[in-house]
């Protein structure tokens, strides 16, 4: 596994990093465990002070941190700055709320005369975070902020194409005053992941990535009897009902499918439009996509980013070809993308029947799967006809009715009149092949803690 920065727009290899040795991995685990023994005893106020300092640094040096995201995975610079701000928001969320969320809870007991019962939330120890390239800072922040707030320590194994982003976040936390060993970036290899999880000082793993990676890590964790959380792929439905405000809906549709180059687990990938407005929606949506401008992600005029690598672009092209082989109709839309860079021409796929395997795939790029639904019930059926269950959205003028429809969608998140999004104060996670567990807010904070019961019983209580 080569850790290297290769600019997706120019194809230039900018910097290469050596893989960690087994000895370095063992040393990192030892330091993380030693750090845990003191970190778990630090006050919430001290932990919060460090997280707040990190948030302040991110905001002060936003351009510098954003630069790494654009260089390493091709994110539009304006979107890179937004990711920096989101990461700062997540850090601040736990500064404000961690102590209150984790305060001991007294449990009502049947006979209070006999004593009392209190539930405490204690940190487990060293955790491993395996993170993807599409949101290099946000993915770190949403596991680091809650787990460090809880008193755990963290080892990071980031994606091999964003090594400088990973190193930048580690330096950020050191600059903010985090003690040595509490958070450590490792350029670990795949075999070393199993080695890490088999170490007795490591107590859990959080992964965001592909289905195949999730399945592999889940097996490692299960064999080692360690807790795991998995945030995997998604094929979010974007349901458009007949009474939707089309002008606003189209704007959200274009954004929901194409932000971050279409490389978002929870981006809008399957557009399900009721029959009576299908043709009108497609016509307007096509015009919206045609207005996208592919180019240098540092250029503020660019609105469509390259994919993270040429390999990623080739994989999307292969999937489009396979979809067509199985009967789908493909239409390339918009201005021709540059030959330079790992670009994919925005593509519409229609006529995707139930016997077409592409109907059940995730397309990680600017590819829109378009479905005509007979009515609302049919739209729900199509939306749930997916192995994934991450997020989704419903567009309608009747938000109360939209909320009722949302309850029938089998996913972890549903938004009314907005594509699935991420915020510091909203939980994130899915069901089915989109994984298990939740990140952010109180749910993410309590994923890797020991919910310890301490019961005090009157020694004179009757047997």
C-alpha angles and dihedrals in degrees: 000000000000116000104210142149109231114173106233092208100049100023089228119147104228106175139357128206127199120242116256116262121234089249091054090051093051090047092050092051091050092050092047091053093047090049090050092059090063100028092059088058095053117105124254087243092058093046090048092050090059095046091049091051090052091051090050092051092049091054095044093050098031096136093052094050093043091054092068092054093053094044096047106038104011099248115166106262092235089053090046090057090049089054090052090053092047090052090052090050091054092051090050093048091065093042086061103037113020098091094049093046092051099042114127115270123216111222120214110243128203095240111028090184089071094057142275140285126215129187116216127190110217129179118254101213133243117019132188121223118196109191138183132234102242095082104017098177101029091053090054094044096052092057099031099050098054097037096047088045089054091052100257124130124228141220115195126210103181129186114287094240097058103052095136092052090052092049091047092056092048090052089047092058092046090050089051090057103261110161118248115273097021092101123016131176113218126190087213127175125229094257089051091058090067090045090053094049092049091057112105092223092061114082108178150357133223117197133185112186147080127340091250093050091047093051091050095049092045089057092049091049094046093051090051092044092238128146116254138186122195130198105184137162132324142197100195118200119230103200118196117195124200095258096051120129095249098196093057093035092056092052091052091045093055091046095041093056101037108037112116087015090295089295100128126115091220099038119126105269106155116051111200113187126180114245100250094062100026098104093045092048093050092050093051094040091053090054090050093052091045089061093061116110119211118204147093106000089216090059110093089215091063114099101169118060127207118252118264095262143354088253089058091049091050091052092054091049090051092052092049090052092049091049090054092047088058094052107277122135116233126204124182111215137199137003115348109265118236121271087227114080136024095291130157120203108241105259137195118209117196136165090046102164127197092258091057109097090209088070087073100041131099113238107206099200142045096314119128120203108206124201131183111216121200092219142329094291090052090049090055090049093052092045092054093044092093136096088225129079110178110118144323145175140229123205117204140130089232102071093178090057089044090056090053090052090047090061088061095054113096101224140102094247136026126181126198113222094351134077116250107285142178127239134166092244099046127081118244129207146086149220138239112025090347088080138242139276129048135254131205132026117037094320093062092043092057099044094092106032132101108244094211122191117211112187123186112202125190106249088220092057113127120254 
